Structures are given as C-alpha cells and as structure tokens.
Amino acid sequence: VAKDLGLQLPSRSDRGFQIVSEGRTQYFALHGKTGHLVTAERIDREQLCRLVEKCVLRCELIVEGEM
C-alpha cells in the first residue's frame, strides 16, 4: 500500500493509517514495517458468502496528513 501511494516507509510513522472494513470485523491491517496489506483476522468464505458465487470484501484506507 505504501508503494502504491508513493510513500517512503520512514515517513509512514508521521502519518495515521486506518483500514476500515464493512461490518464490525476488521479483516485487514497494514504491516508496520513493510506497508503491505495483510489479513488481520481469519476469513471464512463459507460464513461470509454462503450463497454468493463471487465473494467480495470491501475496505477503505484512510491516510491522515498531507499526501
């Protein structure tokens, strides 16, 4: 994510990052040292999308400060 946004990793510590998922469970997080998007919780497709062929989890990344 940091690479896609063109952010240098040392400057990430100055910014606030927040990943917001639909619902109450936060399935994604940012790895602190690499800036990679990682799973924060176990994702059970059968529980989330029982009768849906295409299962999509949406999330938003909020970056505080100037870009």
N, CA, C and O atoms as a GROMACS GRO file, in nm:
protein
  268
    1VAL      N    1   0.083  -0.118   0.000
    1VAL     CA    2   0.000   0.000   0.000
    1VAL      C    3   0.087   0.124   0.000
    1VAL      O    4   0.061   0.219  -0.074
    2ALA      N    5   0.192   0.124   0.083
    2ALA     CA    6   0.282   0.240   0.087
    2ALA      C    7   0.345   0.263  -0.050
    2ALA      O    8   0.357   0.378  -0.094
    3LYS      N    9   0.385   0.157  -0.117
    3LYS     CA   10   0.445   0.169  -0.251
    3LYS      C   11   0.344   0.224  -0.351
    3LYS      O   12   0.377   0.312  -0.430
    4ASP      N   13   0.220   0.173  -0.346
    4ASP     CA   14   0.116   0.219  -0.439
    4ASP      C   15   0.083   0.367  -0.418
    4ASP      O   16   0.049   0.437  -0.513
    5LEU      N   17   0.092   0.413  -0.294
    5LEU     CA   18   0.065   0.554  -0.264
    5LEU      C   19   0.187   0.643  -0.283
    5LEU      O   20   0.177   0.766  -0.273
    6GLY      N   21   0.302   0.582  -0.311
    6GLY     CA   22   0.425   0.659  -0.331
    6GLY      C   23   0.481   0.716  -0.202
    6GLY      O   24   0.544   0.822  -0.203
    7LEU      N   25   0.459   0.646  -0.090
    7LEU     CA   26   0.508   0.693   0.039
    7LEU      C   27   0.639   0.623   0.074
    7LEU      O   28   0.654   0.503   0.049
    8GLN      N   29   0.731   0.696   0.130
    8GLN     CA   30   0.854   0.638   0.180
    8GLN      C   31   0.825   0.577   0.317
    8GLN      O   32   0.757   0.640   0.398
    9LEU      N   33   0.874   0.456   0.343
    9LEU     CA   34   0.842   0.389   0.469
    9LEU      C   35   0.883   0.467   0.593
    9LEU      O   36   0.805   0.469   0.689
   10PRO      N   37   0.999   0.533   0.598
   10PRO     CA   38   1.029   0.609   0.720
   10PRO      C   39   0.928   0.720   0.747
   10PRO      O   40   0.903   0.753   0.863
   11SER      N   41   0.870   0.779   0.643
   11SER     CA   42   0.775   0.888   0.663
   11SER      C   43   0.638   0.836   0.708
   11SER      O   44   0.555   0.915   0.753
   12ARG      N   45   0.615   0.705   0.698
   12ARG     CA   46   0.487   0.649   0.739
   12ARG      C   47   0.460   0.670   0.887
   12ARG      O   48   0.345   0.684   0.927
   13SER      N   49   0.565   0.672   0.968
   13SER     CA   50   0.544   0.686   1.112
   13SER      C   51   0.484   0.821   1.147
   13SER      O   52   0.424   0.836   1.254
   14ASP      N   53   0.500   0.920   1.059
   14ASP     CA   54   0.443   1.052   1.084
   14ASP      C   55   0.294   1.058   1.053
   14ASP      O   56   0.226   1.152   1.094
   15ARG      N   57   0.243   0.961   0.982
   15ARG     CA   58   0.105   0.964   0.934
   15ARG      C   59   0.021   0.865   1.013
   15ARG      O   60   0.072   0.768   1.069
   16GLY      N   61  -0.109   0.891   1.017
   16GLY     CA   62  -0.202   0.795   1.074
   16GLY      C   63  -0.267   0.717   0.962
   16GLY      O   64  -0.320   0.776   0.868
   17PHE      N   65  -0.263   0.586   0.970
   17PHE     CA   66  -0.326   0.499   0.871
   17PHE      C   67  -0.436   0.421   0.940
   17PHE      O   68  -0.421   0.377   1.054
   18GLN      N   69  -0.546   0.406   0.870
   18GLN     CA   70  -0.656   0.328   0.925
   18GLN      C   71  -0.723   0.254   0.812
   18GLN      O   72  -0.753   0.312   0.707
   19ILE      N   73  -0.747   0.125   0.832
   19ILE     CA   74  -0.820   0.043   0.735
   19ILE      C   75  -0.961   0.024   0.791
   19ILE      O   76  -0.978  -0.020   0.905
   20VAL      N   77  -1.060   0.056   0.711
   20VAL     CA   78  -1.199   0.043   0.754
   20VAL      C   79  -1.268  -0.059   0.666
   20VAL      O   80  -1.272  -0.044   0.543
   21SER      N   81  -1.323  -0.163   0.728
   21SER     CA   82  -1.396  -0.268   0.655
   21SER      C   83  -1.545  -0.253   0.681
   21SER      O   84  -1.586  -0.191   0.779
   22GLU      N   85  -1.624  -0.311   0.592
   22GLU     CA   86  -1.768  -0.314   0.615
   22GLU      C   87  -1.795  -0.405   0.734
   22GLU      O   88  -1.728  -0.507   0.752
   23GLY      N   89  -1.892  -0.370   0.814
   23GLY     CA   90  -1.927  -0.453   0.929
   23GLY      C   91  -1.836  -0.425   1.048
   23GLY      O   92  -1.759  -0.329   1.048
   24ARG      N   93  -1.846  -0.510   1.148
   24ARG     CA   94  -1.771  -0.487   1.272
   24ARG      C   95  -1.632  -0.550   1.272
   24ARG      O   96  -1.542  -0.502   1.341
   25THR      N   97  -1.614  -0.655   1.197
   25THR     CA   98  -1.486  -0.725   1.196
   25THR      C   99  -1.389  -0.657   1.101
   25THR      O  100  -1.422  -0.631   0.985
   26GLN      N  101  -1.270  -0.629   1.149
   26GLN     CA  102  -1.165  -0.572   1.066
   26GLN      C  103  -1.078  -0.686   1.014
   26GLN      O  104  -0.996  -0.742   1.088
   27TYR      N  105  -1.096  -0.720   0.887
   27TYR     CA  106  -1.025  -0.833   0.830
   27TYR      C  107  -0.886  -0.797   0.779
   27TYR      O  108  -0.804  -0.887   0.757
   28PHE      N  109  -0.857  -0.669   0.761
   28PHE     CA  110  -0.730  -0.627   0.702
   28PHE      C  111  -0.657  -0.529   0.793
   28PHE      O  112  -0.717  -0.458   0.873
   29ALA      N  113  -0.523  -0.528   0.778
   29ALA     CA  114  -0.439  -0.434   0.852
   29ALA      C  115  -0.317  -0.404   0.765
   29ALA      O  116  -0.292  -0.472   0.666
   30LEU      N  117  -0.243  -0.302   0.803
   30LEU     CA  118  -0.117  -0.270   0.736
   30LEU      C  119  -0.002  -0.323   0.820
   30LEU      O  120   0.004  -0.299   0.941
   31HIS      N  121   0.089  -0.395   0.755
   31HIS     CA  122   0.209  -0.442   0.824
   31HIS      C  123   0.296  -0.320   0.854
   31HIS      O  124   0.330  -0.244   0.764
   32GLY      N  125   0.333  -0.301   0.980
   32GLY     CA  126   0.403  -0.181   1.023
   32GLY      C  127   0.536  -0.153   0.955
   32GLY      O  128   0.567  -0.037   0.927
   33LYS      N  129   0.615  -0.256   0.927
   33LYS     CA  130   0.749  -0.233   0.871
   33LYS      C  131   0.751  -0.229   0.720
   33LYS      O  132   0.834  -0.160   0.661
   34THR      N  133   0.660  -0.303   0.655
   34THR     CA  134   0.665  -0.313   0.509
   34THR      C  135   0.559  -0.230   0.439
   34THR      O  136   0.575  -0.196   0.322
   35GLY      N  137   0.450  -0.197   0.508
   35GLY     CA  138   0.340  -0.126   0.444
   35GLY      C  139   0.251  -0.216   0.361
   35GLY      O  140   0.167  -0.167   0.286
   36HIS      N  141   0.269  -0.349   0.372
   36HIS     CA  142   0.186  -0.444   0.298
   36HIS      C  143   0.049  -0.457   0.362
   36HIS      O  144   0.036  -0.448   0.484
   37LEU      N  145  -0.051  -0.479   0.279
   37LEU     CA  146  -0.185  -0.507   0.327
   37LEU      C  147  -0.189  -0.654   0.364
   37LEU      O  148  -0.159  -0.740   0.281
   38VAL      N  149  -0.227  -0.686   0.488
   38VAL     CA  150  -0.229  -0.824   0.537
   38VAL      C  151  -0.365  -0.854   0.599
   38VAL      O  152  -0.440  -0.762   0.632
   39THR      N  153  -0.395  -0.982   0.614
   39THR     CA  154  -0.519  -1.019   0.682
   39THR      C  155  -0.497  -1.009   0.832
   39THR      O  156  -0.396  -1.057   0.884
   40ALA      N  157  -0.592  -0.947   0.901
   40ALA     CA  158  -0.583  -0.929   1.045
   40ALA      C  159  -0.665  -1.035   1.119
   40ALA      O  160  -0.642  -1.061   1.237
   41GLU      N  161  -0.760  -1.093   1.051
   41GLU     CA  162  -0.848  -1.195   1.108
   41GLU      C  163  -0.860  -1.310   1.009
   41GLU      O  164  -0.835  -1.294   0.890
   42ARG      N  165  -0.898  -1.424   1.059
   42ARG     CA  166  -0.925  -1.538   0.973
   42ARG      C  167  -1.048  -1.504   0.888
   42ARG      O  168  -1.148  -1.454   0.941
   43ILE      N  169  -1.041  -1.530   0.758
   43ILE     CA  170  -1.152  -1.501   0.668
   43ILE      C  171  -1.215  -1.634   0.627
   43ILE      O  172  -1.153  -1.715   0.559
   44ASP      N  173  -1.339  -1.654   0.670
   44ASP     CA  174  -1.413  -1.777   0.641
   44ASP      C  175  -1.514  -1.748   0.531
   44ASP      O  176  -1.620  -1.690   0.557
   45ARG      N  177  -1.482  -1.788   0.409
   45ARG     CA  178  -1.568  -1.760   0.295
   45ARG      C  179  -1.707  -1.823   0.312
   45ARG      O  180  -1.807  -1.762   0.276
   46GLU      N  181  -1.712  -1.943   0.367
   46GLU     CA  182  -1.840  -2.011   0.385
   46GLU      C  183  -1.931  -1.932   0.480
   46GLU      O  184  -2.052  -1.929   0.460
   47GLN      N  185  -1.875  -1.871   0.580
   47GLN     CA  186  -1.954  -1.793   0.675
   47GLN      C  187  -1.996  -1.659   0.614
   47GLN      O  188  -2.110  -1.615   0.635
   48LEU      N  189  -1.907  -1.594   0.540
   48LEU     CA  190  -1.935  -1.461   0.485
   48LEU      C  191  -2.024  -1.462   0.362
   48LEU      O  192  -2.111  -1.377   0.347
   49CYS      N  193  -2.002  -1.559   0.273
   49CYS     CA  194  -2.069  -1.557   0.143
   49CYS      C  195  -2.129  -1.694   0.111
   49CYS      O  196  -2.095  -1.755   0.010
   50ARG      N  197  -2.215  -1.741   0.194
   50ARG     CA  198  -2.269  -1.877   0.180
   50ARG      C  199  -2.329  -1.905   0.044
   50ARG      O  200  -2.295  -2.005  -0.020
   51LEU      N  201  -2.417  -1.819  -0.002
   51LEU     CA  202  -2.491  -1.848  -0.125
   51LEU      C  203  -2.448  -1.761  -0.242
   51LEU      O  204  -2.515  -1.758  -0.346
   52VAL      N  205  -2.337  -1.691  -0.227
   52VAL     CA  206  -2.291  -1.599  -0.331
   52VAL      C  207  -2.171  -1.660  -0.402
   52VAL      O  208  -2.076  -1.705  -0.337
   53GLU      N  209  -2.176  -1.662  -0.536
   53GLU     CA  210  -2.066  -1.721  -0.612
   53GLU      C  211  -1.939  -1.635  -0.602
   53GLU      O  212  -1.829  -1.688  -0.584
   54LYS      N  213  -1.955  -1.504  -0.615
   54LYS     CA  214  -1.842  -1.413  -0.610
   54LYS      C  215  -1.840  -1.343  -0.474
   54LYS      O  216  -1.930  -1.264  -0.443
   55CYS      N  217  -1.740  -1.372  -0.394
   55CYS     CA  218  -1.730  -1.318  -0.259
   55CYS      C  219  -1.634  -1.198  -0.260
   55CYS      O  220  -1.518  -1.212  -0.297
   56VAL      N  221  -1.684  -1.081  -0.219
   56VAL     CA  222  -1.602  -0.960  -0.220
   56VAL      C  223  -1.604  -0.896  -0.082
   56VAL      O  224  -1.710  -0.875  -0.024
   57LEU      N  225  -1.486  -0.866  -0.030
   57LEU     CA  226  -1.474  -0.791   0.095
   57LEU      C  227  -1.421  -0.653   0.060
   57LEU      O  228  -1.315  -0.641  -0.002
   58ARG      N  229  -1.493  -0.551   0.098
   58ARG     CA  230  -1.453  -0.414   0.066
   58ARG      C  231  -1.392  -0.350   0.189
   58ARG      O  232  -1.434  -0.374   0.302
   59CYS      N  233  -1.292  -0.267   0.165
   59CYS     CA  234  -1.232  -0.190   0.274
   59CYS      C  235  -1.182  -0.058   0.218
   59CYS      O  236  -1.161  -0.043   0.098
   60GLU      N  237  -1.164   0.038   0.307
   60GLU     CA  238  -1.112   0.168   0.269
   60GLU      C  239  -0.986   0.196   0.351
   60GLU      O  240  -0.976   0.155   0.467
   61LEU      N  241  -0.893   0.265   0.290
   61LEU     CA  242  -0.772   0.308   0.359
   61LEU      C  243  -0.783   0.458   0.382
   61LEU      O  244  -0.802   0.535   0.288
   62ILE      N  245  -0.770   0.497   0.507
   62ILE     CA  246  -0.773   0.638   0.543
   62ILE      C  247  -0.633   0.678   0.584
   62ILE      O  248  -0.574   0.616   0.673
   63VAL      N  249  -0.579   0.782   0.518
   63VAL     CA  250  -0.445   0.831   0.548
   63VAL      C  251  -0.457   0.973   0.600
   63VAL      O  252  -0.511   1.061   0.532
   64GLU      N  253  -0.408   0.996   0.721
   64GLU     CA  254  -0.413   1.129   0.780
   64GLU      C  255  -0.290   1.208   0.736
   64GLU      O  256  -0.184   1.150   0.712
   65GLY      N  257  -0.305   1.338   0.724
   65GLY     CA  258  -0.193   1.423   0.686
   65GLY      C  259  -0.189   1.448   0.537
   65GLY      O  260  -0.273   1.399   0.462
   66GLU      N  261  -0.090   1.524   0.495
   66GLU     CA  262  -0.077   1.560   0.353
   66GLU      C  263  -0.018   1.446   0.274
   66GLU      O  264   0.066   1.370   0.323
   67MET      N  265  -0.064   1.434   0.150
   67MET     CA  266  -0.013   1.331   0.059
   67MET      C  267   0.085   1.396  -0.038
   67MET      O  268   0.140   1.328  -0.124
   0.00000   0.00000   0.00000
